[in-house]
Amino acid sequence: MKKWSLSLLVVLLVATSLAAQQKTILFDAAHAQTAGNADWTLDEDSCGTAQRFPTPDQAGITSSTAETYWNGAHSAMGVDLVKKGFHVESLPVGARISYGDNTNAQDLSHYNVFVMPEPNIALTSAEITAIRNFVFNGGGLFMIADHAGADRNSDGIDAAGVFNALMGSPSVFGITYNDNSADKTFGWFDDHPDVNYTTDTASPIIWTGAYGVPSSSKGLGLFGSSTMTLTGAAKGHVWKTTSTHDTSSGVTYATSTYGAGRIAAIADSSVTEDATNSCGHSTFLGYNDPSYDNGLLVANGINWLANGSGGGGGDTTAPTVSITSPTNGATVVGTISINATASDNVGVTKVEFYVDGALKSTDTTSPYSYSWDSTSVANGSHSLTAKAYDAALNVGTSAAVNVTVNNPTGTDISGWTVTQANATVVYTIPAGTVIPANGYVIIARDATKAAFQTFWGVTLASNVVYLTTAGAFPQINGSENYTLKNASGTVIDGPTISTLSSANESLKRIDPCTGAGVTSNWNIGATTTATPGTGAGAGCAKGVVINEFSDAAGTGNFIYEFVELHNDK
């Protein structure tokens, strides 16, 4: 059995602890970081293609290792971060940006910080979603842009444009690069040394950073920079020397928060590059230039992204939202508009509408509304609420609005038709006609409801809908039968059996479930046996059927002819 000395065990335990605490940084090298004269990589064994693990292995780096240990123009930054205890890798050309994909060895979930040095290829929608989710769930993102118009591969988009597309409009991080090469104030400028620092003494970039406080004379060395405009959660740390510090514009170094994650952003890649590369590119002394505090300020940002909290602004103010209509206690019928107003100290990104706690619709544009079909719920009391979100994903919830849904129960037969044959007459049922469950629709020829009830000796109940056709339908003279179709022209019921050629009779259906053309399914009698508005068979929940039709005996009594429908539900 091998025996271990106590001192060796202590060394092993300390090494294991340090390894467990080590933060891992992934440098993007998959988006044309070597286009043109650029060389924003840690190391390239083959010109133009960074490999995942820089060589020689970073385990060989000591406090005295030169940045030429690797040969990319971000080697000074990479070697310095390894000296500070970080592990670094590159995302090579052809690798994927994903989040939560276990099939991807370089899924962002495996890293603490994702550094994107001046990407020159537009991100796909899938990549944008992955990066946002990475940050929202606690990851750190460092965005390194450059002066407006720095389109290294001439594909129509520069790094500032790539980042603005990543953040969206309004920016979900509260940062927007001023990407306009014609803007001489902010679009492209040299500004060195830039020591226009924030006065916020809690700033982890300037005043409380892990690696020290920058000098009052060095600051950032900006050589062809743009600026940023900030909203919401974003916070500035350095401003262009001609801008007013602690304002929202003219920012050259910013941080922000998003969900549980953090973002840092600078506006010039000169800050992070170095003058060495092995591929003949034109790169310049930046990160390790002794004239400036570039390396210090960037390393403070990396440390804050990987370990810190605070200092990034942090919009914690939730939007306010209220439902303006319908009003609390209202009774609603059919399709109604639910309207809401919302406001936020920065800006509302969306409003969600809920019915009884279930999300029904999302509106991203004011005025906010949702067209709700109340027939989709049961009659009775229902609760309406709205939620408003801002770019920092703060959410405000409205007070509940309680409404009573009171839709007619039954079947809407608007636009349905009843066709009479052999003398063809077609009647179209008017819009808004709903036949109640276990109720009736009477289609009468040419009599008022009062006169109809008197003639037939009935009082029509509340479950009976009475329609009069001004003499158009029915026209019973003998041998007529009837067919019912829905608004799409589909046959619902019929044709029925026909009346006698003399027509002077009443036909009442026995069983709604038995075919309308089956003679034995009808009781046939004199007109005086008609029972409009009552008498339907038990049924089987078949739906709407033709239930009765009757001539009206006697001179001039044709105006009391009718066809009756019954809703077998």
C-alpha positions as CSV (number, residue, x, y, z in Angstrom):
1,M,0.0,0.0,0.0
2,K,1.5,3.4,-1.1
3,K,2.0,5.8,1.8
4,W,1.7,9.6,1.3
5,S,3.5,12.2,3.4
6,L,1.4,14.8,5.2
7,S,3.0,17.7,3.3
8,L,2.2,16.1,-0.1
9,L,-1.4,15.5,0.9
10,V,-1.7,19.2,1.8
11,V,-0.2,20.3,-1.5
12,L,-2.7,18.0,-3.4
13,L,-5.6,19.3,-1.4
14,V,-4.7,22.9,-2.1
15,A,-4.2,22.2,-5.8
16,T,-7.6,20.4,-6.0
17,S,-9.3,23.4,-4.2
18,L,-7.7,25.9,-6.6
19,A,-8.7,23.9,-9.6
20,A,-12.3,23.6,-8.4
21,Q,-12.4,27.4,-7.9
22,Q,-10.7,28.3,-11.2
23,K,-12.8,30.3,-13.6
24,T,-12.8,29.5,-17.3
25,I,-12.9,32.1,-20.1
26,L,-13.8,31.3,-23.7
27,F,-12.5,33.6,-26.4
28,D,-14.6,33.8,-29.6
29,A,-12.4,33.1,-32.7
30,A,-15.1,31.8,-34.9
31,H,-16.5,35.1,-36.3
32,A,-13.8,36.4,-38.7
33,Q,-11.5,37.6,-35.9
34,T,-8.5,37.3,-38.3
35,A,-10.2,39.1,-41.2
36,G,-8.1,41.8,-43.0
37,N,-5.4,43.0,-40.7
38,A,-7.2,41.8,-37.5
39,D,-5.8,39.0,-35.4
40,W,-8.0,39.0,-32.3
41,T,-6.9,35.5,-31.1
42,L,-5.0,34.0,-28.3
43,D,-2.9,31.7,-30.5
44,E,-2.8,30.3,-34.0
45,D,-0.9,27.2,-35.0
46,S,-2.1,27.8,-38.5
47,C,-2.5,31.4,-39.7
48,G,-6.1,32.5,-39.6
49,T,-7.3,29.6,-37.5
50,A,-7.1,29.6,-33.7
51,Q,-7.2,26.2,-32.0
52,R,-9.3,25.5,-28.9
53,F,-6.3,25.1,-26.6
54,P,-3.4,27.6,-27.1
55,T,0.0,26.0,-27.4
56,P,2.2,25.6,-25.5
57,D,-0.1,24.5,-22.7
58,Q,-1.1,27.2,-20.3
59,A,-0.1,25.0,-17.4
60,G,3.5,26.1,-18.3
61,I,2.8,29.8,-17.7
62,T,4.6,31.4,-14.7
63,S,4.7,34.9,-13.3
64,S,7.7,35.6,-15.6
65,T,6.2,34.2,-18.9
66,A,6.3,36.6,-21.8
67,E,3.1,37.3,-23.8
68,T,5.0,35.9,-26.8
69,Y,4.4,32.5,-25.2
70,W,1.5,32.5,-27.6
71,N,1.3,34.3,-31.0
72,G,-2.1,35.8,-31.4
73,A,-2.7,39.5,-31.0
74,H,-4.7,38.8,-27.8
75,S,-1.9,36.7,-26.4
76,A,-0.9,39.4,-23.9
77,M,-4.5,39.4,-22.5
78,G,-4.7,35.6,-22.4
79,V,-1.3,35.1,-20.7
80,D,-2.0,37.8,-18.2
81,L,-5.4,36.2,-17.3
82,V,-3.8,32.8,-16.8
83,K,-1.3,34.4,-14.5
84,K,-4.2,35.8,-12.5
85,G,-5.6,32.3,-12.1
86,F,-8.0,31.9,-15.0
87,H,-8.2,29.1,-17.6
88,V,-8.6,30.3,-21.2
89,E,-9.8,28.6,-24.4
90,S,-10.6,29.7,-27.9
91,L,-13.8,28.9,-29.9
92,P,-12.3,27.9,-33.3
93,V,-13.7,28.5,-36.7
94,G,-16.5,25.9,-37.3
95,A,-17.3,25.5,-33.7
96,R,-20.8,26.2,-32.4
97,I,-22.2,28.7,-30.0
98,S,-24.9,27.0,-27.9
99,Y,-26.2,27.0,-24.4
100,G,-27.6,23.9,-22.7
101,D,-26.6,21.6,-25.5
102,N,-24.8,18.6,-24.0
103,T,-23.6,17.4,-27.4
104,N,-21.4,20.5,-27.8
105,A,-18.1,20.2,-26.0
106,Q,-17.8,24.0,-26.0
107,D,-21.3,24.8,-24.9
108,L,-21.4,28.1,-23.1
109,S,-22.6,26.4,-20.0
110,H,-19.1,25.1,-19.5
111,Y,-17.6,28.6,-19.1
112,N,-17.8,31.5,-16.7
113,V,-17.0,34.3,-19.2
114,F,-17.4,34.6,-23.0
115,V,-15.1,37.2,-24.5
116,M,-16.0,38.4,-28.0
117,P,-13.2,40.4,-29.5
118,E,-14.5,42.3,-32.5
119,P,-16.7,39.7,-34.3
120,N,-17.0,40.5,-38.0
121,I,-19.7,38.1,-38.9
122,A,-23.4,38.6,-38.0
123,L,-24.7,36.2,-35.3
124,T,-27.5,33.8,-36.2
125,S,-30.7,33.9,-34.3
126,A,-29.8,30.7,-32.6
127,E,-26.4,32.2,-31.5
128,I,-28.2,35.3,-30.2
129,T,-30.6,33.2,-28.2
130,A,-27.7,31.0,-26.8
131,I,-25.7,34.1,-25.7
132,R,-28.6,35.8,-24.1
133,N,-29.6,32.6,-22.2
134,F,-26.0,32.1,-21.1
135,V,-25.9,35.6,-19.6
136,F,-29.4,35.5,-18.2
137,N,-28.6,32.3,-16.3
138,G,-25.4,33.8,-14.7
139,G,-22.7,33.9,-17.3
140,G,-20.4,36.8,-18.0
141,L,-20.1,38.4,-21.5
142,F,-17.3,40.8,-22.5
143,M,-18.1,42.7,-25.8
144,I,-15.1,44.3,-27.6
145,A,-16.1,46.5,-30.5
146,D,-14.2,49.1,-32.5
147,H,-14.7,52.3,-34.4
148,A,-17.8,52.5,-36.6
149,G,-17.2,51.1,-40.1
150,A,-14.5,48.7,-39.0
151,D,-15.8,46.1,-41.4
152,R,-12.8,43.8,-41.6
153,N,-14.2,41.4,-44.1
154,S,-16.4,43.8,-46.1
155,D,-19.5,41.8,-45.5
156,G,-21.6,44.8,-44.6
157,I,-21.5,44.6,-40.8
158,D,-18.9,45.6,-38.2
159,A,-18.5,44.5,-34.6
160,A,-20.7,47.4,-33.3
161,G,-23.4,46.2,-35.6
162,V,-23.0,42.6,-34.6
163,F,-23.3,43.6,-30.9
164,N,-26.3,45.9,-31.5
165,A,-28.1,43.0,-33.2
166,L,-27.2,40.7,-30.3
167,M,-28.7,43.1,-27.8
168,G,-31.8,44.1,-29.9
169,S,-33.8,47.3,-29.9
170,P,-34.5,48.4,-27.3
171,S,-31.3,46.8,-26.0
172,V,-31.9,44.0,-23.5
173,F,-28.5,44.9,-21.9
174,G,-29.2,48.6,-21.9
175,I,-26.1,49.2,-24.1
176,T,-26.1,50.5,-27.7
177,Y,-23.0,51.2,-29.7
178,N,-23.0,54.4,-31.7
179,D,-22.3,52.6,-35.0
180,N,-22.1,55.6,-37.4
181,S,-18.8,56.3,-39.2
182,A,-20.0,59.7,-40.3
183,D,-20.5,60.8,-36.7
184,K,-17.2,62.6,-35.9
185,T,-18.3,63.1,-32.3
186,F,-18.8,59.5,-31.3
187,G,-18.5,57.4,-34.5
188,W,-14.7,57.3,-34.9
189,F,-12.1,59.1,-32.8
190,D,-8.7,58.7,-31.1
191,D,-8.7,59.5,-27.4
192,H,-5.6,58.8,-25.3
193,P,-5.2,58.8,-22.5
194,D,-8.8,58.5,-21.5
195,V,-9.1,59.1,-17.8
196,N,-12.7,60.5,-17.7
197,Y,-13.7,58.0,-15.0
198,T,-17.0,57.6,-13.1
199,T,-17.2,59.2,-9.7
200,D,-19.1,56.2,-8.4
201,T,-16.7,54.9,-5.8
202,A,-18.4,51.5,-5.9
203,S,-17.3,50.9,-9.5
204,P,-15.6,47.5,-9.8
205,I,-13.8,48.7,-12.9
206,I,-12.3,51.9,-11.6
207,W,-12.3,52.1,-7.8
208,T,-12.9,48.6,-6.3
209,G,-11.4,46.3,-8.9
210,A,-9.6,43.2,-7.9
211,Y,-6.4,44.3,-9.6
212,G,-6.1,47.8,-8.5
213,V,-7.1,51.4,-9.3
214,P,-6.1,53.0,-12.6
215,S,-3.9,56.1,-12.5
216,S,-5.2,59.6,-13.0
217,S,-3.0,60.0,-16.0
218,K,-2.9,56.7,-17.9
219,G,-6.5,55.4,-18.3
220,L,-7.6,53.8,-21.6
221,G,-5.5,54.2,-24.7
222,L,-8.2,54.6,-27.5
223,F,-7.0,54.6,-31.1
224,G,-10.0,54.6,-33.4
225,S,-12.9,54.1,-31.0
226,S,-16.6,54.5,-31.0
227,T,-18.8,55.1,-27.9
228,M,-21.9,53.7,-26.3
229,T,-25.3,55.1,-25.2
230,L,-26.8,53.6,-22.1
231,T,-30.2,52.9,-20.7
232,G,-31.7,50.8,-17.9
233,A,-29.3,48.4,-16.2
234,A,-26.2,49.7,-17.9
235,K,-23.6,51.8,-16.1
236,G,-20.7,53.8,-17.5
237,H,-17.2,53.7,-16.0
238,V,-15.2,55.6,-18.6
239,W,-16.3,58.4,-21.0
240,K,-14.7,60.1,-24.0
241,T,-12.6,62.9,-22.6
242,T,-14.8,65.5,-24.2
243,S,-18.0,64.0,-22.8
244,T,-19.6,64.5,-19.4
245,H,-18.9,61.6,-17.0
246,D,-21.7,59.8,-15.2
247,T,-24.1,60.5,-18.1
248,S,-25.7,58.1,-20.5
249,S,-23.8,59.1,-23.7
250,G,-20.2,59.2,-24.8
251,V,-19.3,56.1,-22.8
252,T,-16.2,54.1,-23.8
253,Y,-16.3,51.4,-21.1
254,A,-19.6,50.1,-19.6
255,T,-21.1,47.3,-17.6
256,S,-24.6,45.9,-17.2
257,T,-26.7,43.1,-15.7
258,Y,-29.2,40.8,-17.4
259,G,-31.1,38.2,-15.4
260,A,-28.5,36.6,-13.1
261,G,-25.6,37.5,-15.4
262,R,-23.3,40.3,-16.2
263,I,-22.0,42.2,-19.2
264,A,-18.9,44.4,-19.8
265,A,-18.3,46.4,-23.0
266,I,-15.6,48.5,-24.5
267,A,-15.7,50.5,-27.7
268,D,-12.2,49.9,-29.1
269,S,-10.2,46.7,-29.7
270,S,-7.0,48.7,-29.4
271,V,-7.4,48.3,-25.6
272,T,-7.2,44.5,-25.7
273,E,-4.8,43.8,-28.6
274,D,-1.0,43.5,-28.5
275,A,1.7,44.1,-31.2
276,T,2.7,40.5,-31.8
277,N,1.3,37.9,-34.1
278,S,2.7,35.3,-36.4
279,C,0.6,36.0,-39.5
280,G,1.9,39.4,-40.7
281,H,-1.2,41.4,-39.5
282,S,-1.0,45.0,-38.5
283,T,-1.7,44.9,-34.8
284,F,-0.5,47.4,-32.1
285,L,0.6,47.5,-28.5
286,G,-2.5,47.9,-26.4
287,Y,-3.3,45.6,-23.5
288,N,0.3,45.7,-22.1
289,D,1.2,49.2,-23.2
290,P,2.9,50.8,-20.2
291,S,1.6,54.2,-21.2
292,Y,-2.0,53.2,-20.3
293,D,-3.9,51.1,-17.8
294,N,-5.7,49.0,-20.5
295,G,-4.7,45.6,-19.0
296,L,-5.7,46.6,-15.5
297,L,-9.1,48.0,-16.5
298,V,-9.9,45.0,-18.7
299,A,-8.7,42.5,-16.1
300,N,-10.9,44.2,-13.5
301,G,-13.8,43.7,-15.8
302,I,-13.1,40.1,-16.4
303,N,-12.8,39.5,-12.7
304,W,-16.2,41.3,-12.1
305,L,-17.8,39.2,-14.8
306,A,-16.5,35.9,-13.4
307,N,-16.9,36.6,-9.7
308,G,-18.5,39.8,-8.8
309,S,-21.9,41.4,-8.4
310,G,-23.0,45.0,-8.3
311,G,-21.3,47.9,-10.1
312,G,-23.2,47.2,-13.3
313,G,-26.2,49.4,-12.6
314,G,-28.9,46.9,-12.2
315,D,-32.3,48.1,-13.2
316,T,-34.5,46.7,-10.4
317,T,-37.6,48.9,-11.0
318,A,-40.5,46.9,-12.3
319,P,-42.9,48.3,-14.8
320,T,-46.4,49.4,-13.8
321,V,-49.4,48.0,-15.7
322,S,-53.2,48.2,-15.4
323,I,-56.1,46.9,-17.3
324,T,-58.2,49.8,-18.6
325,S,-61.1,47.8,-20.1
326,P,-63.2,45.9,-19.4
327,T,-63.9,47.4,-15.9
328,N,-64.0,45.4,-12.8
329,G,-67.4,43.8,-12.3
330,A,-68.4,44.1,-16.0
331,T,-70.5,41.5,-17.7
332,V,-69.1,40.5,-21.1
333,V,-70.5,38.6,-24.0
334,G,-68.7,37.2,-27.1
335,T,-65.4,38.6,-28.3
336,I,-64.2,41.6,-26.4
337,S,-61.0,43.7,-26.3
338,I,-58.9,43.6,-23.2
339,N,-56.8,46.8,-23.1
340,A,-53.9,47.7,-20.8
341,T,-51.5,50.6,-20.2
342,A,-48.0,50.1,-19.0
343,S,-45.0,52.3,-18.2
344,D,-41.4,51.8,-17.0
345,N,-38.5,54.0,-15.9
346,V,-36.6,52.7,-18.9
347,G,-39.0,51.1,-21.3
348,V,-41.6,48.4,-21.6
349,T,-40.7,45.5,-23.8
350,K,-43.9,43.5,-23.7
351,V,-47.2,43.0,-22.0
352,E,-48.7,39.6,-21.4
353,F,-52.5,39.0,-20.9
354,Y,-53.8,36.3,-18.6
355,V,-57.3,34.8,-18.1
356,D,-57.7,32.9,-14.9
357,G,-53.9,32.7,-14.5
358,A,-53.3,31.2,-18.0
359,L,-51.2,33.2,-20.5
360,K,-53.4,34.0,-23.6
361,S,-51.5,36.6,-25.6
362,T,-48.4,38.8,-25.7
363,D,-48.3,42.3,-27.2
364,T,-45.0,44.2,-27.8
365,T,-46.4,47.4,-29.0
366,S,-48.4,50.1,-27.3
367,P,-51.4,50.5,-27.1
368,Y,-51.5,47.0,-25.5
369,S,-54.5,44.9,-26.2
370,Y,-55.8,41.3,-26.6
371,S,-59.0,40.3,-28.5
372,W,-60.6,37.7,-26.1
373,D,-63.3,35.3,-27.2
374,S,-65.2,34.9,-24.0
375,T,-67.1,31.9,-25.4
376,S,-64.0,29.9,-24.9
377,V,-64.7,29.8,-21.1
378,A,-67.8,28.8,-19.1
379,N,-70.3,31.4,-18.1
380,G,-69.6,32.8,-14.7
381,S,-66.8,34.8,-13.0
382,H,-63.4,35.1,-14.5
383,S,-60.2,36.9,-13.6
384,L,-58.2,39.0,-16.0
385,T,-54.6,40.2,-15.3
386,A,-51.7,41.7,-17.3
387,K,-47.9,41.5,-16.8
388,A,-45.5,44.1,-18.1
389,Y,-41.7,43.4,-18.7
390,D,-38.7,45.6,-19.2
391,A,-35.4,44.9,-20.8
392,A,-33.9,43.8,-17.5
393,L,-36.8,41.3,-17.2
394,N,-38.3,43.1,-14.2
395,V,-42.0,42.3,-14.2
396,G,-45.0,44.2,-13.0
397,T,-48.4,42.6,-12.5
398,S,-51.7,44.4,-12.7
399,A,-54.5,44.3,-10.2
400,A,-57.0,41.6,-11.2
401,V,-60.1,42.6,-13.1
402,N,-63.0,40.3,-12.4
403,V,-65.7,40.0,-15.1
404,T,-68.8,37.9,-15.5
405,V,-69.2,36.0,-18.7
406,N,-72.8,35.6,-19.8
407,N,-72.8,34.2,-23.2
408,P,-76.0,32.6,-24.6
409,T,-75.7,28.8,-24.2
410,G,-76.5,26.8,-27.3
411,T,-75.5,26.6,-30.9
412,D,-74.9,29.6,-33.2
413,I,-76.7,28.8,-36.4
414,S,-76.1,32.2,-38.1
415,G,-76.0,31.7,-41.9
416,W,-77.4,28.2,-41.9
417,T,-80.0,27.5,-44.5
418,V,-83.3,25.5,-44.7
419,T,-84.2,24.4,-48.2
420,Q,-87.8,23.4,-49.1
421,A,-88.4,21.0,-52.0
422,N,-90.1,20.2,-54.4
423,A,-91.1,23.8,-54.8
424,T,-87.6,25.1,-54.0
425,V,-87.5,27.9,-51.4
426,V,-84.3,28.6,-49.4
427,Y,-84.3,30.5,-46.1
428,T,-81.1,31.8,-44.6
429,I,-81.1,32.0,-40.8
430,P,-80.2,35.6,-39.7
431,A,-76.8,36.5,-38.1
432,G,-76.8,36.2,-34.3
433,T,-79.3,33.4,-34.1
434,V,-78.4,31.0,-31.3
435,I,-80.6,28.0,-30.7
436,P,-80.5,27.2,-26.9
437,A,-79.4,23.8,-25.6
438,N,-82.6,21.7,-25.7
439,G,-84.3,24.6,-27.2
440,Y,-86.1,25.4,-30.5
441,V,-86.1,27.8,-33.4
442,I,-89.5,28.4,-35.1
443,I,-89.3,29.7,-38.7
444,A,-92.9,31.1,-39.3
445,R,-94.2,32.3,-42.6
446,D,-95.8,35.7,-41.9
447,A,-97.3,36.2,-38.4
448,T,-96.3,38.1,-35.4
449,K,-95.2,36.1,-32.4
450,A,-98.3,37.1,-30.5
451,A,-100.6,36.2,-33.4
452,F,-98.7,32.9,-33.9
453,Q,-99.2,31.9,-30.2
454,T,-102.9,32.8,-30.3
455,F,-103.5,30.7,-33.5
456,W,-101.7,27.6,-32.2
457,G,-102.9,28.0,-28.6
458,V,-99.4,28.0,-27.2
459,T,-97.1,30.2,-25.1
460,L,-93.6,30.0,-26.4
461,A,-91.1,29.4,-23.6
462,S,-87.8,31.3,-23.1
463,N,-85.9,28.5,-24.8
464,V,-87.7,29.2,-28.1
465,V,-86.4,31.6,-30.7
466,Y,-89.1,32.9,-33.0
467,L,-88.3,34.0,-36.6
468,T,-90.8,35.4,-39.1
469,T,-89.9,35.5,-42.8
470,A,-92.5,38.1,-44.1
471,G,-94.2,35.5,-46.3
472,A,-91.0,34.0,-47.8
473,F,-90.8,30.6,-46.0
474,P,-92.2,28.0,-45.7
475,Q,-94.6,27.8,-48.6
476,I,-96.5,24.5,-48.0
477,N,-98.8,23.5,-50.8
478,G,-98.1,19.7,-50.9
479,S,-95.3,17.2,-51.3
480,E,-92.7,19.5,-49.5
481,N,-89.6,18.2,-47.6
482,Y,-86.8,20.1,-45.9
483,T,-83.0,20.0,-45.7
484,L,-80.8,21.8,-43.1
485,K,-77.3,22.9,-44.0
486,N,-74.7,24.9,-42.0
487,A,-73.1,28.1,-43.1
488,S,-70.5,26.2,-45.1
489,G,-73.2,24.3,-47.1
490,T,-72.7,21.0,-45.3
491,V,-75.9,19.0,-44.9
492,I,-76.7,18.8,-41.1
493,D,-80.1,17.1,-41.4
494,G,-82.5,15.9,-44.0
495,P,-84.0,15.7,-46.4
496,T,-87.1,14.9,-44.4
497,I,-90.1,12.9,-45.5
498,S,-92.6,14.9,-47.6
499,T,-96.0,16.1,-46.8
500,L,-99.0,14.7,-48.6
501,S,-99.8,16.3,-51.9
502,S,-102.8,17.9,-50.2
503,A,-100.4,19.4,-47.6
504,N,-103.0,19.7,-44.9
505,E,-101.1,18.0,-42.1
506,S,-98.6,18.3,-39.4
507,L,-95.4,16.2,-39.2
508,K,-93.6,15.8,-35.8
509,R,-90.3,13.9,-35.4
510,I,-90.3,11.0,-32.9
511,D,-86.5,10.5,-32.4
512,P,-83.8,13.1,-33.3
513,C,-81.3,10.3,-33.5
514,T,-83.1,8.4,-36.3
515,G,-82.8,9.7,-39.9
516,A,-85.1,12.5,-41.1
517,G,-86.0,10.5,-44.1
518,V,-87.4,7.5,-42.2
519,T,-91.2,7.6,-42.4
520,S,-91.7,5.6,-39.2
521,N,-89.8,8.3,-37.3
522,W,-92.6,10.8,-37.8
523,N,-96.0,11.3,-36.2
524,I,-98.3,12.5,-39.0
525,G,-101.6,14.1,-38.1
526,A,-104.0,16.9,-38.8
527,T,-102.7,20.5,-38.6
528,T,-104.5,20.9,-35.3
529,T,-102.1,18.4,-33.7
530,A,-99.1,20.7,-34.2
531,T,-97.1,21.6,-31.0
532,P,-94.7,24.4,-31.9
533,G,-92.0,25.0,-29.2
534,T,-92.5,21.7,-27.4
535,G,-92.6,17.9,-27.8
536,A,-89.1,17.0,-29.0
537,G,-88.0,13.4,-28.5
538,A,-85.4,12.5,-25.8
539,G,-82.5,12.3,-28.3
540,C,-78.8,11.5,-28.0
541,A,-77.0,14.9,-28.1
542,K,-77.0,14.8,-31.9
543,G,-77.2,18.6,-32.3
544,V,-79.6,20.7,-34.4
545,V,-82.3,18.8,-36.3
546,I,-85.5,19.5,-38.2
547,N,-88.1,18.6,-35.6
548,E,-91.6,19.6,-36.9
549,F,-93.2,21.3,-39.9
550,S,-96.9,22.1,-40.4
551,D,-99.4,23.5,-42.8
552,A,-102.2,25.7,-41.3
553,A,-105.7,24.7,-42.2
554,G,-108.4,27.2,-43.0
555,T,-108.8,30.0,-45.4
556,G,-106.1,32.7,-45.1
557,N,-104.4,30.8,-42.4
558,F,-101.3,30.0,-44.5
559,I,-99.5,32.8,-42.7
560,Y,-99.2,30.5,-39.7
561,E,-97.2,27.7,-41.5
562,F,-93.9,26.9,-39.8
563,V,-90.8,24.8,-39.8
564,E,-89.3,24.0,-36.4
565,L,-85.7,23.2,-35.5
566,H,-84.6,21.5,-32.2
567,N,-81.2,21.5,-30.5
568,D,-80.7,18.0,-29.2
569,K,-78.0,19.0,-26.7
